[in-house]
Amino acid sequence: MPSSRKKQGSERRRHERVPLKIPVDYTSVDAFFTEFSSNINEGGMFVEMENGPDLGTQVALQFDLPGHEESVQVEGRVAWVSDGKDDSAPGVGIQFQNLPSDVRDTINRVVRKLRTLG
């Protein structure tokens, strides 16, 4: 399928995304920013940003999930990058990594609830 959209990486995901617009603090080796997510699933999230980290970059994320009192802190890696062409938002797809079971359960619970509301 030809496309002029510049995407790097792979968008192989096991679970359907659900919309979720929340502030996300992220850090990588040389940066700290607050941006906004546009969606989430059990395995990761898309964070909208103009000049994000490169494909494969390890990042640390912190965000507040709806209905959950404590901030969630996760590790991840940039799994794909969108340049914002063809009506898609610019940003990065972050794949969660090394999730503690309680954090994984919290994210999964919130995502399932959002699916039933959507």
Buried (B, 14 or more C-beta within 10 A) or exposed (E): EEEEEEBBBEEEBEBEBBEBEBEBBBBBEEEEBEBBBBBBBBBBBBBBBEEBBEBEBEBEBBBBBEEEEEEBEBBBBBBBBBBBEEEBBBBBBBBBBEBEEEBBEBBBEBBEBBEEEE
